[in-house]
């Protein structure tokens, strides 16, 4: 007697990950710490998990312009001017000397 293959309702991790990256997943939450009705700390958490293609479809492409994430030539900083000597402040109640 042979058993016919049956389809179960379980999915594996690869299918779930593929679906999340294809469709996207947003997790949002707030953490608030208060003492005696005085709010001391608020943390707002926003997390988006999706593929790069999906992110570009919804208008997120900040990584293209981040110099730390792109392979562009390093930016050479402009040399700063030499610091000028600070002007001496006049003493209170005293006269300034002429040079």
Beta strands, then each sheet from edge to edge (+ up, - down):
strand 1: 25-35
strand 2: 38-49
sheet 1: 1+ 2-
end
